[in-house]
Amino acid sequence: MNWGSASAFFEMGGYGLYVWGSYIACAVLMVLEPILAARRHARARLDAARMTEES
């Protein structure tokens, strides 16, 4: 598509809020997932180490 200005590009024919909101939500989730996965992994390793020490 061809937009006449930057504001027309960001408005996306009235659907800009949905389009850019989706991109932002996806980007946030792509940043958070590895961080949360690393935290879950570290917690699982600590739990496994504690279980090994107890037995």
N, C-alpha and C positions, 0 to 999 in steps of 0.2 A: 504494500500500500504506500501511498505517497501523502505525506502530511505537509501542510503549508507552513507550520511553525512548530516550535518545541512544545508549546502549550497544547496544541492539537494532538501531538504525538502522545503526551502524557495523559490527555483526556480519553484517548482511544475511542472516540465516537460515543462518549457517555459511559463506557464500560471501564474506564481507567481505574476506578477504585477497586473493582473486582480483579482486574488483571494485575495491577501492581501490588494489591494486597496479597494475592496468591503467590507472587514472586517473593515478597518479603517473608510471608509465612514459611515458604519452602526454604528460603535461605536461613532463617532462624533455626528451623528444625535440623537443617544440615549441619549447622554449627553446634547445636546442643547435643545431638545424638552421640558423636564420638566422646564428648566430655562426660555425658551420663554413663555411657558404656564403660569408660575407663574407671569411673567411680564404682560401678557395680562389680567390675572385675577385681578391683582392689579390695572391696568388701568381701567378695567371695574367697579371695586368697587368704585374708585375715581369718575368716570363719574356718577355712580348711586347716590353717595353721593351729588355731585354737583347738579344733577337734583332734588333731594329731597329738597335741601336747596333753590333752586330757586322757587319751587312751594309753 
